[in-house]
Amino acid sequence: MLQDYRVYRLNREGHIVRGEYVAAADDERAIQLVRDQAHDTDCEIWLGSRKVAVIPADGSEPKRPR
């Protein structure tokens, strides 16, 4: 079953400049879908009120909250 993850693109100050939805079966797939897209800004992925990961624009590894 697919879930709607919210993806927020952030400016250099960390403020949201745009949001979009990504449908994915789980967190790992959502992260991969966002990483596969070319982004010139950092992105946060959320599922409801839970932050799943931050995807850095520089292509480095996603940062996941503990």
PQR file with spaces between the fields and no chain letter, atoms N, CA, C, O and H, PARSE charges and radii, in Angstrom:
ATOM       1  N    MET     1       0.834   -1.176    0.000 -0.4000 1.5000
ATOM       2  CA   MET     1       0.000    0.000    0.000 -0.0000 2.0000
ATOM       3  C    MET     1       0.886    1.250    0.000  0.5500 1.7000
ATOM       4  O    MET     1       1.820    1.359    0.794 -0.5500 1.4000
ATOM       5  N    LEU     2       0.586    2.175   -0.887 -0.4000 1.5000
ATOM       6  CA   LEU     2       1.370    3.399   -0.978 -0.0000 2.0000
ATOM       7  C    LEU     2       0.892    4.424    0.040  0.5500 1.7000
ATOM       8  O    LEU     2      -0.296    4.522    0.348 -0.5500 1.4000
ATOM       9  H    LEU     2      -0.173    2.087   -1.532  0.4000 1.0000
ATOM      10  N    GLN     3       1.853    5.181    0.550 -0.4000 1.5000
ATOM      11  CA   GLN     3       1.568    6.256    1.491 -0.0000 2.0000
ATOM      12  C    GLN     3       2.001    7.569    0.846  0.5500 1.7000
ATOM      13  O    GLN     3       2.945    7.593    0.056 -0.5500 1.4000
ATOM      14  H    GLN     3       2.817    5.101    0.300  0.4000 1.0000
ATOM      15  N    ASP     4       1.321    8.649    1.178 -0.4000 1.5000
ATOM      16  CA   ASP     4       1.686    9.958    0.656 -0.0000 2.0000
ATOM      17  C    ASP     4       2.675   10.634    1.592  0.5500 1.7000
ATOM      18  O    ASP     4       2.330   11.033    2.705 -0.5500 1.4000
ATOM      19  H    ASP     4       0.555    8.630    1.820  0.4000 1.0000
ATOM      20  N    TYR     5       3.899   10.754    1.126 -0.4000 1.5000
ATOM      21  CA   TYR     5       4.940   11.463    1.855 -0.0000 2.0000
ATOM      22  C    TYR     5       4.965   12.902    1.354  0.5500 1.7000
ATOM      23  O    TYR     5       4.761   13.152    0.166 -0.5500 1.4000
ATOM      24  H    TYR     5       4.179   10.430    0.223  0.4000 1.0000
ATOM      25  N    ARG     6       5.210   13.830    2.240 -0.4000 1.5000
ATOM      26  CA   ARG     6       5.312   15.231    1.866 -0.0000 2.0000
ATOM      27  C    ARG     6       6.791   15.567    1.757  0.5500 1.7000
ATOM      28  O    ARG     6       7.574   15.249    2.651 -0.5500 1.4000
ATOM      29  H    ARG     6       5.376   13.627    3.205  0.4000 1.0000
ATOM      30  N    VAL     7       7.171   16.212    0.657 -0.4000 1.5000
ATOM      31  CA   VAL     7       8.554   16.623    0.433 -0.0000 2.0000
ATOM      32  C    VAL     7       8.591   18.144    0.426  0.5500 1.7000
ATOM      33  O    VAL     7       7.879   18.791   -0.342 -0.5500 1.4000
ATOM      34  H    VAL     7       6.535   16.471   -0.069  0.4000 1.0000
ATOM      35  N    TYR     8       9.429   18.705    1.288 -0.4000 1.5000
ATOM      36  CA   TYR     8       9.575   20.158    1.376 -0.0000 2.0000
ATOM      37  C    TYR     8      10.957   20.549    0.860  0.5500 1.7000
ATOM      38  O    TYR     8      11.973   20.036    1.328 -0.5500 1.4000
ATOM      39  H    TYR     8      10.008   18.179    1.912  0.4000 1.0000
ATOM      40  N    ARG     9      10.981   21.451   -0.098 -0.4000 1.5000
ATOM      41  CA   ARG     9      12.253   22.005   -0.572 -0.0000 2.0000
ATOM      42  C    ARG     9      12.575   23.222    0.280  0.5500 1.7000
ATOM      43  O    ARG     9      11.714   24.063    0.539 -0.5500 1.4000
ATOM      44  H    ARG     9      10.155   21.868   -0.479  0.4000 1.0000
ATOM      45  N    LEU    10      13.830   23.302    0.711 -0.4000 1.5000
ATOM      46  CA   LEU    10      14.247   24.349    1.649 -0.0000 2.0000
ATOM      47  C    LEU    10      15.206   25.337    0.987  0.5500 1.7000
ATOM      48  O    LEU    10      15.999   24.961    0.123 -0.5500 1.4000
ATOM      49  H    LEU    10      14.530   22.619    0.501  0.4000 1.0000
ATOM      50  N    ASN    11      15.125   26.607    1.403 -0.4000 1.5000
ATOM      51  CA   ASN    11      16.105   27.570    0.915 -0.0000 2.0000
ATOM      52  C    ASN    11      17.357   27.490    1.781  0.5500 1.7000
ATOM      53  O    ASN    11      17.442   26.646    2.673 -0.5500 1.4000
ATOM      54  H    ASN    11      14.482   26.912    2.105  0.4000 1.0000
ATOM      55  N    ARG    12      18.304   28.339    1.530 -0.4000 1.5000
ATOM      56  CA   ARG    12      19.586   28.286    2.266 -0.0000 2.0000
ATOM      57  C    ARG    12      19.434   28.542    3.757  0.5500 1.7000
ATOM      58  O    ARG    12      20.271   28.120    4.554 -0.5500 1.4000
ATOM      59  H    ARG    12      18.235   29.024    0.805  0.4000 1.0000
ATOM      60  N    GLU    13      18.364   29.235    4.132 -0.4000 1.5000
ATOM      61  CA   GLU    13      18.120   29.509    5.543 -0.0000 2.0000
ATOM      62  C    GLU    13      17.316   28.401    6.207  0.5500 1.7000
ATOM      63  O    GLU    13      17.046   28.468    7.407 -0.5500 1.4000
ATOM      64  H    GLU    13      17.684   29.578    3.485  0.4000 1.0000
ATOM      65  N    GLY    14      16.930   27.384    5.446 -0.4000 1.5000
ATOM      66  CA   GLY    14      16.175   26.273    5.997 -0.0000 2.0000
ATOM      67  C    GLY    14      14.668   26.480    6.005  0.5500 1.7000
ATOM      68  O    GLY    14      13.940   25.723    6.647 -0.5500 1.4000
ATOM      69  H    GLY    14      17.149   27.329    4.471  0.4000 1.0000
ATOM      70  N    HIS    15      14.197   27.500    5.297 -0.4000 1.5000
ATOM      71  CA   HIS    15      12.763   27.773    5.217 -0.0000 2.0000
ATOM      72  C    HIS    15      12.155   27.062    4.011  0.5500 1.7000
ATOM      73  O    HIS    15      12.799   26.927    2.971 -0.5500 1.4000
ATOM      74  H    HIS    15      14.788   28.115    4.776  0.4000 1.0000
ATOM      75  N    ILE    16      10.936   26.621    4.155 -0.4000 1.5000
ATOM      76  CA   ILE    16      10.241   25.913    3.076 -0.0000 2.0000
ATOM      77  C    ILE    16       9.934   26.892    1.946  0.5500 1.7000
ATOM      78  O    ILE    16       9.389   27.973    2.170 -0.5500 1.4000
ATOM      79  H    ILE    16      10.413   26.731    5.000  0.4000 1.0000
ATOM      80  N    VAL    17      10.299   26.486    0.715 -0.4000 1.5000
ATOM      81  CA   VAL    17       9.974   27.298   -0.452 -0.0000 2.0000
ATOM      82  C    VAL    17       8.972   26.603   -1.367  0.5500 1.7000
ATOM      83  O    VAL    17       8.335   27.247   -2.201 -0.5500 1.4000
ATOM      84  H    VAL    17      10.741   25.607    0.533  0.4000 1.0000
ATOM      85  N    ARG    18       8.834   25.284   -1.208 -0.4000 1.5000
ATOM      86  CA   ARG    18       7.883   24.539   -2.029 -0.0000 2.0000
ATOM      87  C    ARG    18       7.631   23.175   -1.411  0.5500 1.7000
ATOM      88  O    ARG    18       8.513   22.601   -0.773 -0.5500 1.4000
ATOM      89  H    ARG    18       9.352   24.761   -0.531  0.4000 1.0000
ATOM      90  N    GLY    19       6.439   22.666   -1.600 -0.4000 1.5000
ATOM      91  CA   GLY    19       6.092   21.339   -1.108 -0.0000 2.0000
ATOM      92  C    GLY    19       5.451   20.521   -2.206  0.5500 1.7000
ATOM      93  O    GLY    19       4.806   21.063   -3.103 -0.5500 1.4000
ATOM      94  H    GLY    19       5.722   23.133   -2.118  0.4000 1.0000
ATOM      95  N    GLU    20       5.631   19.222   -2.131 -0.4000 1.5000
ATOM      96  CA   GLU    20       5.025   18.303   -3.094 -0.0000 2.0000
ATOM      97  C    GLU    20       4.832   16.953   -2.415  0.5500 1.7000
ATOM      98  O    GLU    20       5.412   16.691   -1.361 -0.5500 1.4000
ATOM      99  H    GLU    20       6.155   18.782   -1.402  0.4000 1.0000
ATOM     100  N    TYR    21       4.025   16.112   -3.017 -0.4000 1.5000
ATOM     101  CA   TYR    21       3.789   14.771   -2.484 -0.0000 2.0000
ATOM     102  C    TYR    21       4.546   13.736   -3.300  0.5500 1.7000
ATOM     103  O    TYR    21       4.736   13.889   -4.507 -0.5500 1.4000
ATOM     104  H    TYR    21       3.554   16.325   -3.873  0.4000 1.0000
ATOM     105  N    VAL    22       4.976   12.678   -2.617 -0.4000 1.5000
ATOM     106  CA   VAL    22       5.579   11.510   -3.255 -0.0000 2.0000
ATOM     107  C    VAL    22       4.872   10.286   -2.674  0.5500 1.7000
ATOM     108  O    VAL    22       4.769   10.147   -1.455 -0.5500 1.4000
ATOM     109  H    VAL    22       4.821   12.553   -1.637  0.4000 1.0000
ATOM     110  N    ALA    23       4.393    9.417   -3.527 -0.4000 1.5000
ATOM     111  CA   ALA    23       3.742    8.186   -3.075 -0.0000 2.0000
ATOM     112  C    ALA    23       4.785    7.074   -3.034  0.5500 1.7000
ATOM     113  O    ALA    23       5.478    6.825   -4.021 -0.5500 1.4000
ATOM     114  H    ALA    23       4.477    9.529   -4.517  0.4000 1.0000
ATOM     115  N    ALA    24       4.891    6.409   -1.885 -0.4000 1.5000
ATOM     116  CA   ALA    24       5.878    5.338   -1.715 -0.0000 2.0000
ATOM     117  C    ALA    24       5.355    4.310   -0.724  0.5500 1.7000
ATOM     118  O    ALA    24       4.517    4.611    0.126 -0.5500 1.4000
ATOM     119  H    ALA    24       4.328    6.612   -1.084  0.4000 1.0000
ATOM     120  N    ALA    25       5.867    3.094   -0.851 -0.4000 1.5000
ATOM     121  CA   ALA    25       5.445    1.997    0.018 -0.0000 2.0000
ATOM     122  C    ALA    25       6.047    2.102    1.416  0.5500 1.7000
ATOM     123  O    ALA    25       5.441    1.645    2.386 -0.5500 1.4000
ATOM     124  H    ALA    25       6.548    2.850   -1.542  0.4000 1.0000
ATOM     125  N    ASP    26       7.250    2.707    1.528 -0.4000 1.5000
ATOM     126  CA   ASP    26       7.910    2.806    2.827 -0.0000 2.0000
ATOM     127  C    ASP    26       8.920    3.951    2.808  0.5500 1.7000
ATOM     128  O    ASP    26       9.125    4.596    1.780 -0.5500 1.4000
ATOM     129  H    ASP    26       7.741    3.078    0.741  0.4000 1.0000
ATOM     130  N    ASP    27       9.543    4.192    3.953 -0.4000 1.5000
ATOM     131  CA   ASP    27      10.494    5.301    4.091 -0.0000 2.0000
ATOM     132  C    ASP    27      11.656    5.176    3.104  0.5500 1.7000
ATOM     133  O    ASP    27      12.034    6.152    2.456 -0.5500 1.4000
ATOM     134  H    ASP    27       9.376    3.668    4.788  0.4000 1.0000
ATOM     135  N    GLU    28      12.212    3.984    2.995 -0.4000 1.5000
ATOM     136  CA   GLU    28      13.377    3.794    2.129 -0.0000 2.0000
ATOM     137  C    GLU    28      13.064    4.142    0.678  0.5500 1.7000
ATOM     138  O    GLU    28      13.870    4.771   -0.007 -0.5500 1.4000
ATOM     139  H    GLU    28      11.905    3.191    3.521  0.4000 1.0000
ATOM     140  N    ARG    29      11.893    3.729    0.219 -0.4000 1.5000
ATOM     141  CA   ARG    29      11.499    4.023   -1.164 -0.0000 2.0000
ATOM     142  C    ARG    29      11.257    5.519   -1.343  0.5500 1.7000
ATOM     143  O    ARG    29      11.628    6.077   -2.375 -0.5500 1.4000
ATOM     144  H    ARG    29      11.238    3.217    0.775  0.4000 1.0000
ATOM     145  N    ALA    30      10.652    6.170   -0.375 -0.4000 1.5000
ATOM     146  CA   ALA    30      10.434    7.615   -0.448 -0.0000 2.0000
ATOM     147  C    ALA    30      11.771    8.349   -0.538  0.5500 1.7000
ATOM     148  O    ALA    30      11.927    9.268   -1.342 -0.5500 1.4000
ATOM     149  H    ALA    30      10.350    5.716    0.464  0.4000 1.0000
ATOM     150  N    ILE    31      12.723    7.945    0.283 -0.4000 1.5000
ATOM     151  CA   ILE    31      14.056    8.555    0.252 -0.0000 2.0000
ATOM     152  C    ILE    31      14.687    8.350   -1.114  0.5500 1.7000
ATOM     153  O    ILE    31      15.248    9.287   -1.682 -0.5500 1.4000
ATOM     154  H    ILE    31      12.596    7.198    0.936  0.4000 1.0000
ATOM     155  N    GLN    32      14.603    7.149   -1.644 -0.4000 1.5000
ATOM     156  CA   GLN    32      15.205    6.874   -2.954 -0.0000 2.0000
ATOM     157  C    GLN    32      14.551    7.692   -4.059  0.5500 1.7000
ATOM     158  O    GLN    32      15.243    8.209   -4.936 -0.5500 1.4000
ATOM     159  H    GLN    32      14.147    6.388   -1.183  0.4000 1.0000
ATOM     160  N    LEU    33      13.236    7.816   -4.029 -0.4000 1.5000
ATOM     161  CA   LEU    33      12.536    8.602   -5.054 -0.0000 2.0000
ATOM     162  C    LEU    33      12.981   10.059   -5.025  0.5500 1.7000
ATOM     163  O    LEU    33      13.185   10.667   -6.076 -0.5500 1.4000
ATOM     164  H    LEU    33      12.674    7.396   -3.317  0.4000 1.0000
ATOM     165  N    VAL    34      13.132   10.618   -3.837 -0.4000 1.5000
ATOM     166  CA   VAL    34      13.564   12.016   -3.727 -0.0000 2.0000
ATOM     167  C    VAL    34      15.019   12.156   -4.161  0.5500 1.7000
ATOM     168  O    VAL    34      15.364   13.119   -4.845 -0.5500 1.4000
ATOM     169  H    VAL    34      12.966   10.125   -2.983  0.4000 1.0000
ATOM     170  N    ARG    35      15.871   11.221   -3.781 -0.4000 1.5000
ATOM     171  CA   ARG    35      17.288   11.279   -4.168 -0.0000 2.0000
ATOM     172  C    ARG    35      17.457   11.144   -5.676  0.5500 1.7000
ATOM     173  O    ARG    35      18.384   11.718   -6.248 -0.5500 1.4000
ATOM     174  H    ARG    35      15.591   10.439   -3.226  0.4000 1.0000
ATOM     175  N    ASP    36      16.574   10.393   -6.326 -0.4000 1.5000
ATOM     176  CA   ASP    36      16.677   10.188   -7.776 -0.0000 2.0000
ATOM     177  C    ASP    36      16.327   11.444   -8.565  0.5500 1.7000
ATOM     178  O    ASP    36      16.700   11.568   -9.732 -0.5500 1.4000
ATOM     179  H    ASP    36      15.821    9.927   -5.862  0.4000 1.0000
ATOM     180  N    GLN    37      15.621   12.367   -7.943 -0.4000 1.5000
ATOM     181  CA   GLN    37      15.277   13.623   -8.611 -0.0000 2.0000
ATOM     182  C    GLN    37      16.422   14.615   -8.410  0.5500 1.7000
ATOM     183  O    GLN    37      17.077   14.625   -7.367 -0.5500 1.4000
ATOM     184  H    GLN    37      15.319   12.267   -6.995  0.4000 1.0000
ATOM     185  N    ALA    38      16.647   15.440   -9.413 -0.4000 1.5000
ATOM     186  CA   ALA    38      17.690   16.462   -9.291 -0.0000 2.0000
ATOM     187  C    ALA    38      17.141   17.613   -8.457  0.5500 1.7000
ATOM     188  O    ALA    38      16.101   18.184   -8.783 -0.5500 1.4000
ATOM     189  H    ALA    38      16.115   15.433  -10.260  0.4000 1.0000
ATOM     190  N    HIS    39      17.847   17.947   -7.382 -0.4000 1.5000
ATOM     191  CA   HIS    39      17.430   19.044   -6.514 -0.0000 2.0000
ATOM     192  C    HIS    39      18.594   20.011   -6.331  0.5500 1.7000
ATOM     193  O    HIS    39      19.740   19.600   -6.151 -0.5500 1.4000
ATOM     194  H    HIS    39      18.692   17.482   -7.118  0.4000 1.0000
ATOM     195  N    ASP    40      18.282   21.286   -6.379 -0.4000 1.5000
ATOM     196  CA   ASP    40      19.311   22.290   -6.115 -0.0000 2.0000
ATOM     197  C    ASP    40      19.169   22.858   -4.703  0.5500 1.7000
ATOM     198  O    ASP    40      19.849   23.813   -4.329 -0.5500 1.4000
ATOM     199  H    ASP    40      17.350   21.620   -6.525  0.4000 1.0000
ATOM     200  N    THR    41      18.265   22.243   -3.927 -0.4000 1.5000
ATOM     201  CA   THR    41      18.069   22.644   -2.535 -0.0000 2.0000
ATOM     202  C    THR    41      17.971   21.388   -1.667  0.5500 1.7000
ATOM     203  O    THR    41      17.693   20.296   -2.163 -0.5500 1.4000
ATOM     204  H    THR    41      17.713   21.467   -4.231  0.4000 1.0000
ATOM     205  N    ASP    42      18.204   21.562   -0.373 -0.4000 1.5000
ATOM     206  CA   ASP    42      17.960   20.456    0.550 -0.0000 2.0000
ATOM     207  C    ASP    42      16.463   20.177    0.585  0.5500 1.7000
ATOM     208  O    ASP    42      15.655   21.074    0.348 -0.5500 1.4000
ATOM     209  H    ASP    42      18.429   22.449    0.029  0.4000 1.0000
ATOM     210  N    CYS    43      16.095   18.937    0.880 -0.4000 1.5000
ATOM     211  CA   CYS    43      14.689   18.550    0.964 -0.0000 2.0000
ATOM     212  C    CYS    43      14.445   17.795    2.263  0.5500 1.7000
ATOM     213  O    CYS    43      15.282   17.006    2.701 -0.5500 1.4000
ATOM     214  H    CYS    43      16.752   18.208    1.073  0.4000 1.0000
ATOM     215  N    GLU    44      13.302   18.043    2.869 -0.4000 1.5000
ATOM     216  CA   GLU    44      12.851   17.265    4.015 -0.0000 2.0000
ATOM     217  C    GLU    44      11.709   16.371    3.564  0.5500 1.7000
ATOM     218  O    GLU    44      10.858   16.781    2.775 -0.5500 1.4000
ATOM     219  H    GLU    44      12.622   18.684    2.513  0.4000 1.0000
ATOM     220  N    ILE    45      11.700   15.152    4.070 -0.4000 1.5000
ATOM     221  CA   ILE    45      10.612   14.213    3.785 -0.0000 2.0000
ATOM     222  C    ILE    45       9.870   13.963    5.090  0.5500 1.7000
ATOM     223  O    ILE    45      10.469   13.682    6.127 -0.5500 1.4000
ATOM     224  H    ILE    45      12.392   14.818    4.711  0.4000 1.0000
ATOM     225  N    TRP    46       8.536   14.075    5.007 -0.4000 1.5000
ATOM     226  CA   TRP    46       7.685   13.886    6.175 -0.0000 2.0000
ATOM     227  C    TRP    46       6.585   12.886    5.857  0.5500 1.7000
ATOM     228  O    TRP    46       6.091   12.828    4.731 -0.5500 1.4000
ATOM     229  H    TRP    46       8.049   14.304    4.164  0.4000 1.0000
ATOM     230  N    LEU    47       6.209   12.108    6.848 -0.4000 1.5000
ATOM     231  CA   LEU    47       5.030   11.247    6.778 -0.0000 2.0000
ATOM     232  C    LEU    47       4.171   11.641    7.971  0.5500 1.7000
ATOM     233  O    LEU    47       4.469   11.289    9.113 -0.5500 1.4000
ATOM     234  H    LEU    47       6.610   12.155    7.763  0.4000 1.0000
ATOM     235  N    GLY    48       3.103   12.372    7.691 -0.4000 1.5000
ATOM     236  CA   GLY    48       2.296   12.924    8.775 -0.0000 2.0000
ATOM     237  C    GLY    48       3.136   13.885    9.589  0.5500 1.7000
ATOM     238  O    GLY    48       3.744   14.797    9.028 -0.5500 1.4000
ATOM     239  H    GLY    48       2.861   12.658    6.764  0.4000 1.0000
ATOM     240  N    SER    49       3.185   13.704   10.904 -0.4000 1.5000
ATOM     241  CA   SER    49       3.964   14.589   11.773 -0.0000 2.0000
ATOM     242  C    SER    49       5.370   14.060   12.051  0.5500 1.7000
ATOM     243  O    SER    49       6.092   14.611   12.882 -0.5500 1.4000
ATOM     244  H    SER    49       2.692   12.964   11.360  0.4000 1.0000
ATOM     245  N    ARG    50       5.756   12.986   11.350 -0.4000 1.5000
ATOM     246  CA   ARG    50       7.080   12.372   11.563 -0.0000 2.0000
ATOM     247  C    ARG    50       8.043   12.762   10.459  0.5500 1.7000
ATOM     248  O    ARG    50       7.791   12.508    9.282 -0.5500 1.4000
ATOM     249  H    ARG    50       5.170   12.538   10.675  0.4000 1.0000
ATOM     250  N    LYS    51       9.164   13.389   10.852 -0.4000 1.5000
ATOM     251  CA   LYS    51      10.212   13.701    9.888 -0.0000 2.0000
ATOM     252  C    LYS    51      10.953   12.409    9.558  0.5500 1.7000
ATOM     253  O    LYS    51      11.475   11.739   10.449 -0.5500 1.4000
ATOM     254  H    LYS    51       9.370   13.596   11.808  0.4000 1.0000
ATOM     255  N    VAL    52      10.994   12.066    8.280 -0.4000 1.5000
ATOM     256  CA   VAL    52      11.621   10.828    7.830 -0.0000 2.0000
ATOM     257  C    VAL    52      13.103   11.038    7.562  0.5500 1.7000
ATOM     258  O    VAL    52      13.933   10.245    8.008 -0.5500 1.4000
ATOM     259  H    VAL    52      10.570   12.610    7.556  0.4000 1.0000
ATOM     260  N    ALA    53      13.445   12.109    6.831 -0.4000 1.5000
ATOM     261  CA   ALA    53      14.842   12.346    6.472 -0.0000 2.0000
ATOM     262  C    ALA    53      15.009   13.728    5.878  0.5500 1.7000
ATOM     263  O    ALA    53      14.053   14.362    5.430 -0.5500 1.4000
ATOM     264  H    ALA    53      12.771   12.753    6.469  0.4000 1.0000
ATOM     265  N    VAL    54      16.268   14.178    5.888 -0.4000 1.5000
ATOM     266  CA   VAL    54      16.671   15.373    5.145 -0.0000 2.0000
ATOM     267  C    VAL    54      17.603   14.893    4.045  0.5500 1.7000
ATOM     268  O    VAL    54      18.572   14.179    4.300 -0.5500 1.4000
ATOM     269  H    VAL    54      17.045   13.663    6.251  0.4000 1.0000
ATOM     270  N    ILE    55      17.295   15.296    2.815 -0.4000 1.5000
ATOM     271  CA   ILE    55      18.109   14.918    1.666 -0.0000 2.0000
ATOM     272  C    ILE    55      18.936   16.144    1.274  0.5500 1.7000
ATOM     273  O    ILE    55      18.384   17.126    0.777 -0.5500 1.4000
ATOM     274  H    ILE    55      16.507   15.876    2.608  0.4000 1.0000
ATOM     275  N    PRO    56      20.262   16.097    1.494 -0.5600 1.5000
ATOM     276  CA   PRO    56      21.102   17.246    1.151  0.2800 2.0000
ATOM     277  C    PRO    56      21.208   17.432   -0.364  0.5500 1.7000
ATOM     278  O    PRO    56      21.268   16.460   -1.117 -0.5500 1.4000
ATOM     279  N    ALA    57      21.230   18.682   -0.793 -0.4000 1.5000
ATOM     280  CA   ALA    57      21.341   19.000   -2.223 -0.0000 2.0000
ATOM     281  C    ALA    57      22.684   18.565   -2.796  0.5500 1.7000
ATOM     282  O    ALA    57      22.801   18.345   -4.002 -0.5500 1.4000
ATOM     283  H    ALA    57      21.182   19.472   -0.181  0.4000 1.0000
ATOM     284  N    ASP    58      23.695   18.440   -1.947 -0.4000 1.5000
ATOM     285  CA   ASP    58      25.031   18.089   -2.445 -0.0000 2.0000
ATOM     286  C    ASP    58      25.194   16.600   -2.754  0.5500 1.7000
ATOM     287  O    ASP    58      26.274   16.163   -3.151 -0.5500 1.4000
ATOM     288  H    ASP    58      23.601   18.619   -0.967  0.4000 1.0000
ATOM     289  N    GLY    59      24.123   15.821   -2.573 -0.4000 1.5000
ATOM     290  CA   GLY    59      24.184   14.397   -2.911 -0.0000 2.0000
ATOM     291  C    GLY    59      24.737   13.508   -1.805  0.5500 1.7000
ATOM     292  O    GLY    59      24.861   12.297   -1.989 -0.5500 1.4000
ATOM     293  H    GLY    59      23.246   16.176   -2.251  0.4000 1.0000
ATOM     294  N    SER    60      25.068   14.092   -0.666 -0.4000 1.5000
ATOM     295  CA   SER    60      25.580   13.274    0.432 -0.0000 2.0000
ATOM     296  C    SER    60      24.449   12.428    1.025  0.5500 1.7000
ATOM     297  O    SER    60      23.287   12.571    0.645 -0.5500 1.4000
ATOM     298  H    SER    60      24.967   15.075   -0.517  0.4000 1.0000
ATOM     299  N    GLU    61      24.801   11.564    1.941 -0.4000 1.5000
ATOM     300  CA   GLU    61      23.845   10.633    2.528 -0.0000 2.0000
ATOM     301  C    GLU    61      22.709   11.371    3.234  0.5500 1.7000
ATOM     302  O    GLU    61      22.930   12.411    3.855 -0.5500 1.4000
ATOM     303  H    GLU    61      25.745   11.447    2.250  0.4000 1.0000
ATOM     304  N    PRO    62      21.490   10.826    3.138 -0.5600 1.5000
ATOM     305  CA   PRO    62      20.369   11.431    3.861  0.2800 2.0000
ATOM     306  C    PRO    62      20.609   11.434    5.364  0.5500 1.7000
ATOM     307  O    PRO    62      21.247   10.533    5.909 -0.5500 1.4000
ATOM     308  N    LYS    63      20.096   12.447    6.014 -0.4000 1.5000
ATOM     309  CA   LYS    63      20.178   12.543    7.469 -0.0000 2.0000
ATOM     310  C    LYS    63      18.833   12.142    8.033  0.5500 1.7000
ATOM     311  O    LYS    63      17.803   12.730    7.702 -0.5500 1.4000
ATOM     312  H    LYS    63      19.578   13.179    5.571  0.4000 1.0000
ATOM     313  N    ARG    64      18.854   11.136    8.886 -0.4000 1.5000
ATOM     314  CA   ARG    64      17.602   10.643    9.490 -0.0000 2.0000
ATOM     315  C    ARG    64      17.582   10.992   10.953  0.5500 1.7000
ATOM     316  O    ARG    64      18.585   10.831   11.649 -0.5500 1.4000
ATOM     317  H    ARG    64      19.690   10.659    9.155  0.4000 1.0000
ATOM     318  N    PRO    65      16.425   11.478   11.440 -0.5600 1.5000
ATOM     319  CA   PRO    65      16.324   11.798   12.872  0.2800 2.0000
ATOM     320  C    PRO    65      16.445   10.536   13.721  0.5500 1.7000
ATOM     321  O    PRO    65      16.106    9.438   13.279 -0.5500 1.4000
ATOM     322  N    ARG    66      16.919   10.706   14.913 -0.4000 1.5000
ATOM     323  CA   ARG    66      17.080    9.569   15.834 -0.0000 2.0000
ATOM     324  C    ARG    66      15.899    9.456   16.722  0.5500 1.7000
ATOM     325  O    ARG    66      15.845    8.561   17.566 -0.5500 1.4000
ATOM     326  H    ARG    66      17.194   11.598   15.272  0.4000 1.0000
